Amino acid sequence: MNSQNIYIILISMAITMIALRAIPLLFFKKKIENKFLKSFFTYIPSTVLTALIVPEVFSSTSTPVSAWAGVIMAVVLSYFGRGLFTVSACAVITSFITEVIMRSMGILN
């Protein structure tokens, strides 16, 4: 992955988050009572970020095994209610340690 792709992803995520937060402010002056619109504006930013991040998780490591180790760690910590920083840091560290172990065992070059 080159740096141009990273900037495109970051800009896309920023535009998506800002647009989806600003649309209700611009068009809906009173409180939104419609349940569908409430849930739409609540869940769409997370959905879009997930769609942008998940493919990169599996293509950014040397092997899918380390990517899955990080994903499993993130899911377990998220299930137990840990914060975003803790989940992200532990997933990256788990993926890194998995690759180090695989390299030391000679599985990876």
C-alpha positions as CSV (number, residue, x, y, z in Angstrom):
1,M,0.0,0.0,0.0
2,N,1.5,3.3,-1.0
3,S,1.0,6.7,0.8
4,Q,-1.4,8.0,-1.9
5,N,-3.9,5.2,-1.0
6,I,-3.6,6.0,2.7
7,Y,-4.4,9.7,2.0
8,I,-7.4,8.8,-0.2
9,I,-8.7,6.5,2.5
10,L,-8.3,9.1,5.2
11,I,-9.9,11.9,3.1
12,S,-12.8,9.6,2.2
13,M,-13.4,8.7,5.9
14,A,-13.2,12.3,6.9
15,I,-15.7,13.5,4.2
16,T,-18.0,10.7,5.0
17,M,-18.0,11.4,8.8
18,I,-18.4,15.1,8.3
19,A,-21.1,14.8,5.7
20,L,-23.2,12.4,7.7
21,R,-22.9,14.5,10.8
22,A,-23.7,17.7,8.9
23,I,-26.7,16.6,6.9
24,P,-29.0,16.4,9.9
25,L,-27.9,19.8,11.0
26,L,-28.5,21.4,7.6
27,F,-31.8,19.8,6.7
28,F,-33.6,19.0,9.9
29,K,-34.0,22.0,12.1
30,K,-36.3,20.3,14.6
31,K,-35.8,17.0,16.4
32,I,-35.9,13.9,14.2
33,E,-38.8,11.7,15.3
34,N,-38.6,9.1,12.5
35,K,-37.0,5.9,13.9
36,F,-35.6,4.9,10.5
37,L,-33.8,8.3,10.1
38,K,-32.5,8.2,13.6
39,S,-31.0,4.7,13.1
40,F,-29.7,5.6,9.7
41,F,-27.7,8.6,10.9
42,T,-26.5,6.7,13.9
43,Y,-25.2,3.5,12.2
44,I,-24.1,4.7,8.7
45,P,-20.8,6.3,9.8
46,S,-19.7,3.1,11.6
47,T,-20.7,1.0,8.6
48,V,-18.8,3.1,6.1
49,L,-15.7,3.2,8.3
50,T,-15.9,-0.6,8.7
51,A,-16.3,-1.1,4.9
52,L,-13.1,1.1,4.4
53,I,-11.0,-0.5,7.1
54,V,-11.7,-4.2,7.0
55,P,-10.2,-4.9,3.5
56,E,-7.1,-3.0,4.5
57,V,-6.7,-5.2,7.6
58,F,-6.3,-8.3,5.6
59,S,-4.0,-6.8,2.9
60,S,-1.6,-4.9,5.2
61,T,0.1,-7.9,6.9
62,S,2.5,-10.5,5.5
63,T,0.2,-13.4,6.1
64,P,-3.5,-13.8,6.8
65,V,-2.8,-15.6,10.0
66,S,-1.4,-12.5,11.7
67,A,-4.4,-10.5,10.3
68,W,-6.8,-12.9,11.7
69,A,-5.0,-12.9,15.1
70,G,-5.4,-9.1,15.2
71,V,-9.1,-9.3,14.2
72,I,-9.9,-11.9,16.8
73,M,-8.2,-9.9,19.5
74,A,-10.2,-6.8,18.4
75,V,-13.5,-8.7,18.4
76,V,-12.8,-10.2,21.9
77,L,-11.8,-6.9,23.4
78,S,-14.7,-5.1,21.8
79,Y,-17.1,-7.7,23.1
80,F,-15.9,-7.0,26.6
81,G,-16.4,-3.3,26.2
82,R,-12.9,-2.0,25.9
83,G,-12.3,1.4,24.3
84,L,-11.3,2.1,20.7
85,F,-7.7,2.9,21.5
86,T,-7.2,-0.2,23.6
87,V,-8.8,-2.4,20.9
88,S,-6.8,-0.9,18.1
89,A,-3.5,-1.0,20.0
90,C,-3.9,-4.5,21.2
91,A,-5.0,-5.7,17.7
92,V,-1.9,-4.2,16.1
93,I,0.4,-5.5,18.8
94,T,-1.1,-9.0,18.5
95,S,-0.7,-9.0,14.7
96,F,2.9,-7.8,15.1
97,I,3.8,-10.4,17.8
98,T,2.2,-13.1,15.6
99,E,4.4,-12.2,12.7
100,V,7.5,-12.0,14.9
101,I,6.8,-15.5,16.2
102,M,6.1,-16.9,12.7
103,R,9.4,-15.3,11.4
104,S,11.4,-16.8,14.4
105,M,9.9,-20.2,13.6
106,G,10.9,-19.9,10.0
107,I,7.4,-19.9,8.7
108,L,7.8,-16.4,7.1
109,N,10.9,-15.2,5.3
